Amino acid sequence: MRENIKKALARALSECAESGLLPQGKIPEDLQVSRPKHEQHGDFATNAAMILASQLKMPPRKIADALKERLETNDLFSRVDVAGPGFINFFIRPEWWRNNLLTIVKKDSSYGISQSGQGKRVLIEFVSANPTGPLHVGHGRGAAVGDSLARVMRAAGYDVDTEYYINDVGNQMKTLGTSVYLRYQQYFGKEVEFPTECYQGDYIREIAADIAHSEGDRFLDTPVEECVDYFTAAAVKVISASIRKDLENFRVSFDNWFSERTLHQSGLVQKTIDQLKEQGLVYEKEGALWFRSSDYGDEKDRVVRRANGILTYFAADMAYHREKLERGYDMLVDIWGADHHGYIPRVKAVIKALGFEDSKLQVLLVQLVNLLEGGKLRQMSTRAGQFVTLKEVLDDVGVDAARFMFLTRKCDSHLDFDLDLAKSQSQDNPVYYVQYAHARLCSVFRNAESQGMSLNDISTIDTSRLDAPEEIKLMKVLAEFPLTVAGAAQALEPHRISYYLTELASLLHSYYTKYRFIEDDAELGRARLLLAQAVRNVFASGLNLLGVSAPEKM
């Protein structure tokens, strides 16, 4: 509809120029056509006249009045008003909304799919939790955001790949291996000190016990330095398998699992450092190597290799982002925890230093999840072992509730996840509220079928019978779905889909309590079934974009 309005404006401007009412001009391609805050101001509004004022060298009100005269002859509009300094308000003919119902039903699950992304190649990297322990509830939020964003962007015509970056190199790996080794020693009754910096969770004891069962006591008298790599590899294998299983159960899949270790093995980390050194962007100071990130907007330079010769995590990240960009992606989307906010400037700096456009990197920060149970807040700490795992949450509330709840707010906002609310069957529970709306419509069709009613040959349905204000409102919101999907993809905000579905559910539930879908008046009944089918289609499509099921019974 917005595109139709833009075309109507362009046509009206051309006609005004031909008749001498206005000078020759052109409607800007980025012209905004939006929904007014108040319905009495129309279905859509635009500030086109104000934007054209400088181009045409005329007062915006005069431009708006001239355009209005031409726009009123367009069959798309029932009314066109000019307000204030030159806003143009459009009232769409009800026939258009009704005809759109036929489009929705005919397109079925393809309604809402567009090519707004123009096939741009996008790589979304998310979760990427260190394989040092199970995924916790915070990782779950990042997983829901990343997976849903991928679904939304694909629906909007982007060519999307998803990736999990496995941090399998560095001090945390050595700490993990040491933790398992010490628990292995304790398993055989040795009294050893277990440092606080080691990983404390029970899963460490379980991994150590498995090694003891399979390998016996052959490492009992072996110094940790000689066998830490074995214990590390064994732990990473077990934990990584657990992570993959949890994500699979959460309906999250990845096109690629990328190991940090391969960056070092291929020599790309050192190659990247050497290239930056040749450019004069890596220098030595106090025995360490530093990258001149301050030359590219970072607050200070960053260490890539410490004085003890150990490479920093940043060194690997430099090579990793280079490798991703060299694959030819138009956009990289990294989804990080909110505590990585300060990391963004240094990564963008190295992207620019390597000759790429830093605008290709978009970073979404995922804020903390406050998990509430019985009105109490539960703390999370991976090393202390006092954390709520994603698996626990899924076992408690289910995948649908978890995914939807994670997407009820913008990802950079704090989220209170109330387990009791997520399990409740009430209108206060957002996922239940939306899923129940879909199930209600499925019930309508079961009843219709039992009474011999069907939607065969929908082209014969008299849609003019849908004239109640609530029906028109439902049709208007349905027409917004394609733009909502495209907008969510462009803004990298999948939560817009949950907002949209909640609004649609509210309208459907209100309509359901006031009107009957199955009427004695057969023609009116068929028209309302058409509306019901269109709404049901959009619920199913929207829930699928969130990775949430659309139940037929509840």
N, C-alpha and C positions, 0 to 999 in steps of 0.2 A: 504493500500500500504506500509506503514512504517513497518508493521508487516511482510509483504511478503519480504521486503528487509532484515529485520533482519534474517529471516529464510534462505534467500539466502546466507547471509554472514556466518551464522553458517555452512551451508552445504559446502560452499567454503573453510572455515577454516578446516573442517574435511577432505575434499578431499586433501587439500594441505598437511595435516599431514600424510595421508595415502601414498601419493606419495613421501614424504620426503622433500617437498619444505619448509615446516614450522614445528616447533615443535608442540606437542599437546597443544591445548589451548581451551579457552571457551569465547564466545562472552558475555560480561556483559549484564545482564537483563535490566539495566537502560541505555543501549546504546542509544544515541540520533541520530535520522535520521531526518534531517530538510530540508526545502526548501532553496536553495541558494538565495542570494540577487539578483543575476543577472541570467537571464534565460540561457545565454550562458554557464553557469557552470552546466547545467543539471536540471532535475526535482527535484532531491534529492541529498543530500550529507551527508557523515558521516566522523567522525574522528576516526573510529574504529581502524585503523592501529596505531595511536598515543596511544590510550588506551591500545592496545595489546602489545606495545613495551616493557614495563617493565615485563609483564607476559611471553612473548616469548624470552626476552633478545635479541632483534634484532632491527635494525634501522627501524623506521616506514615506510620509503619509500620502503624498500625491502619487508616488509610485504604487503604493498598496491599493489606492482607490482605482487606479487604472487597471492593475492586474485583476482586481476583484471583478470588474466589469466583464472581462473575458473569461475568468474562471467560472463565473456563474452559469455560463452556457455549456459547461462540461457535465455530461451525464453522470460522472462519478460523484458529484456533490449535490446534496439537497439544499445546502446553504453555504455561503462564504461571507464571513464578517471581517471588518477591519477594526482593530482595537488599539487604544493608546497611541503611541507615536508612529505605529505602522505595522503592528503584528497582524498577520493574516491567519484567521481561524477557519478550519475546514470541518464541515459536517458531512459525513459520508452517507450516501443513500443506503438504507437498510438492505436493498436488493443485493448490494455487493457482499455484505456480511453473509447473507443467506446463500448466495452462490458459492461462497468460499467453503461452506459446509460440504458441498459436493466434492470440491477439490480435496478436502481433508480425508474424506472417506475413500475416495478413489486412490489417493496416494498411499493410504494406510501408513505403514511404518516409515515410508520415505518422506512423509510430510515433515518439514523442519530441516531436511537436508538441503544444503546449498553448496555453491562453489565460491563463497566469499573469500575463502583462503587461497584460492587460485593455485592450488597444488603446491604451495610453498612447503619445502622440506623442513621439518621440525624434529628436533631430538629433545625429549623430555627425560631428564635424569632425576630420579626421586627415590626416597627411602635411603638407599646407600648406607644403611646402618653398619657400623663395624661388626664383624663376625665374632664378637666377644661375649655375646649373650643373646637371649631371646628378644624378639621385638616387644617393646612396651606400647602402652596406649598412645603415647606421643608419636611414635612411628606410624601407628595406625592412621592418625589424622593425615600425615604426609602421604601415606599410601592412598587414602581415599581421594585426596586432592589431586595427586598426580594421575591416577588411573582415570578418574572422572574427566579431568582436563583433556587427557588423550582421547577419550570417547567423544567429548564435545568438539574438539578441534577436527577430528576425522569427519564428524557430521557436517562441519562447516567447510569442508573441502580442502583441509590441510593434509599433507602427506606426513604422517606422524610415526616416529619410532620411539620406543621407550627403552630405558637403560637403567640398570642397577650397577653402581660403581662399588666394587668390593675392595675395601681398605684392608688388604692382606699383607701389608708391609709396615714395619715401624715398631716403635717401643711398645705400643699396646698389644702387638702380637707376641712380643717376648714376655710381657707381663702375663698374658693369657697362658702361654705355655708353662711359665714358671708356676702359676696358680695351680694348674692341673698336676704338674710334677709334685708339688708339695702335698696336695691332697692324696696323690698316689702313695707317697711315703707314709702318710698318716693311715691310709687304708691298711697297710701292713703293720701298723702298730708303732711306727717310729714317732718319737716326739720331736717335732720340728716347729720352729716359729713360723707363723703365717702372717706376713706383713699386712698392714692395713691397706697398702696401695694395690694389693692383689684383689682379684675378683672373688667376692664372698658368697655368691649365690649357690644354692643347692645343686644347680645344674653342673657346677664345676666338680662337685663330689661324684655326681652320676657319671660324668665323662671319665674321671679317674678310676672309678670302679669298673667301668667297661674295659678300660685298658688293662687293669689288673686281671680281669677274667680272661682276656684274650692273650695277654703277653706274660702273665705270671709275674714273678718278682725279678725279672732279668734286668730291670733298671734300678733296682733297690740300692745298689752300691755305686751307681753311675753318677758322677757329678752333674749338676743341672746344666752346666755349660756344654757338656758333651751330648746331651739328649734333648735339650729344650726345643730344637727344631722338630723333633718327632712329636713331642707332646703338643706343640703348637699346631702342627699339621693335622693331628688327630682331632684336636678340639675344633679347629676351623671347619673340618669336614662335617662333624656332627652338628655344630651350631648353624652352619650354612644350610644344611639339609632341613633343619628345623625352621629356619627363616623362610625358605622356599615353600615349605608345606603350609606355614601360617599364612603367607601371602596368597597361595593358591586357594586356601579355604576362605580367604577374604575377597575372592574373585579378582585378584590383582595378578596380572601376568606381565612379563617383560620380553621384549624382542631380543634383548642382549644383556648378558651378565659380563661386565668388563672388570678384569682383575688388574689391580694396581701393579701387581708383581710383573705383569707383561710389559709395562712401561719401562721398568728398570732392565728387564731381560733384553728388550729390543734396543736398548741404548738411547731411547728417545729423551729420557730425562737429561742425560748428560749432553746430548746433542742440542737440546734446547738451551741449556745453560751456556754451552760453548758459543752458540749463535748470538745470544744476548751479550756475551762477553766481547765478541768481535765487533758488535755494534756500540761498544762502550757503555752498555747498560747494566753490566754486572762487574763489580769491582771488589777488591779485597780490602778488608779493614779489620784489624785486630785478629787476624788469622781466619776470619770467616768471610764467606762470599755474600755480597749484598746485591739485590736488584734495585735499580733506581726507579722504584714505583712512584716516588714523589714527583718525578718528571711528568707523570701522566695523571696527576690529580690526587694521588693517595697522600695521606697525612705525613707519612714517613717512608723511608726505604725499608725493604724487607729482606730478612736473612733467607738464603736458599741452601747454604751449607754452613753448619756450625764450625767453630774452631776445632772441635774434636773430629771433624771429617764426616759427621753424620748429616745426611740430607734432611731438610725439613719437609713437612707435609706439603708446604707450598710449592716446593720444587717439583713434586709429582703432579700437583694440580696444574702447574704451568704446562707441563707436557701433555696432560690429559685434555685440557681445553684446546690446545693446539691440535691434538689428534682428532678431536671431535670436529673442529672447524675444517680440517683438511679432508674430512669425509664429504664435504660439500653441502652441509646444512645451511639453510637460510636463517634459521633461528635456533638458538640453544635455550632451553628453559631448564634452569636448575632450581630444585625445590629443597631448601635448607631449613634447618631449625633457626629460630629467631636469634639465637646466640651467635650466629654467623654473620650478623649484620655488618660488622666491621671488615669482613672478609671480601665484600663485594668490590670495593675500590681497587684492591690489589689484583684481583683476578681480571677486572676490566683493564687495568693498567698493562698487564702482560699481554692481553689480547691485542691492544693497540700497538705495543712494542713489537709484536710479531707480525704486524702488517695487516691485521684484520680490523673490521669495524666493531668497536666495543658495543654498539647498539644491537649487535646480533645476540648478545647475551642478555637474557631476561631472568632475574632471580626472584622467586617467590619465597617469602619467609613465613614459616609456619609457627605460630605462637603456641605456647604451652597449653596443655589440656589439664584442667582441674577435674579430677575424677571424684565424684561425690557418691557416697553410699551411706544410706541411713543418715543423711545430713552431715556426714563427716568427710573431710578431705583426706585422701590417701596420698602419701609422698612416694616419690620414685627416685631411686639411685641405683644405677647398674652395678657399681662395684660393691656397694653394701648389700646388694641382693634384695633390698626392700623395694620392689617395684611391682606394679600390676602389669602382667603381660597382655599383649594383644589377644592371645589365645584365651586367657581368662575372661576377657571382656566379651569375646565372641561366644564362648560357652554360656555366658550369663545372659546376654541380651540378644544374641543372634547377629548375623551378618547385615541384614537389612537395616535394623535399628542403628547399628554401629556406623555403617556407611552414611546413612542419612543424617544422623546427629553430627558427625564430623563435618558435614557440608551445610549446616544450618547458619554458619556465619562465615564471613570473609576470613581467609586463612591467616591473615596477619593480625587478627583480633583474638584475644584470649577466649577460651571456650570452657564453660562449665558443663561437663558431661555427667548428667544425673542418671545413674543406673536404674533407680526406681522409676523415674519418668519414662526411660527408654523401654521398660517392660510393661508399662501400664497400657490398658486399652481404653484410652480416653482422648478427647479432642485436644488435650494439652500435649499429648505425645505427637510431634509433627509427622513422624513416619507412619504411625497408625492412622492419623487423620487423612493423609494422602492415599495410602493404600486402601483404606476403607471406602474412599470415594470411588476408586476403580472397581472394587469388589461390589459396591452397590449397583454400579452400571451393569456389571456382569449378571447380577441377580435380575435386573430389569429385563435383560435379553432372555434369560431362562424362562421368566414368566411370560414374556411375549411369545416365545416359541411354543410354550404349553397351550397358548390360546390361538395358535395358528397364525400369528402375525410375523411378518418378515420384512426385510428391506430389499427384496428383489426389485430390480429396475428402478434405482433411486432417481433416475432422470424424470420419472413421472410424479415424483412427490411435490406437492404444493407447498413450497417453503414459505410462501407469504402468510401461512397460518401461524408462523412463529413471529408474533408481533408483541409479546409481553416484554416489558422493559428488562426483566431478568434474562430473557432469552437473547435479546440484543446484546446485553452486557456479556453473556457467556461467549457469544459469537465474536465479539470484539477482542476478548482476551485470547480466544483460540487463534485469531489472526496474528497475534503478537508472537506466537511460538517460534516461527522461523527466525525472526529478528532477535529474539531472546537467545537462541542458540548461537547465532552468528556473533552477537554482541558478547556473550560469555566467552566465546573462543578468542575474539580479538582482544578482550580485556584480560584474558587468562584468569577468569573468575567463574569456576564451575558452580559456585554456590548460588549464582543467579538462577540456575535451573530449579533448585529447591525452593527458592523464594517464589518463583513463578508457579510451581506446582501447588504450593500452599495457598496462593491466591485463587487458583483455579478450583481447588478443593473446597475452599470457603464458599465460592459462588455455587458450586454444584450441590453442596449440602443444603444451602439455603433454598435453592430451587427445588430440591427433592422434597423438602418439608412443605412446600407451598403448592406444587403442581404434581399431576399424575402423568407419567410417561405413557401408560396404557389407558387410552380413553375410549369411551363408547363411540365417540366421533372417530371413525376409522382413519380419515385423512389427517386429522389433527394428531392422532396417535402415531401415524407413520412419520409425520414431520418431526415429532418429538423424539422418535426413535433414531432418526437421522442425526439430530443434535446429540443424542446420547452416544451414538457410535463415534461421532467426531471427537467428543470429549474423552471417550474411552481410549481412542487411538492416541491422543496426545498424552494422556496419563501414562500409557504403556511406553511410549517413546521417551518421555521425560524421565521416567523412573529407570529405564535402561541406560540413559546417559549418566545416571548417578551410580549405576551398578547395583540397583535395588530391584527386587522382583515386583511384579504386578499381580498379586494374588486374585483369583476369581472368587474365592470364598474366604470369609474371615469370621 
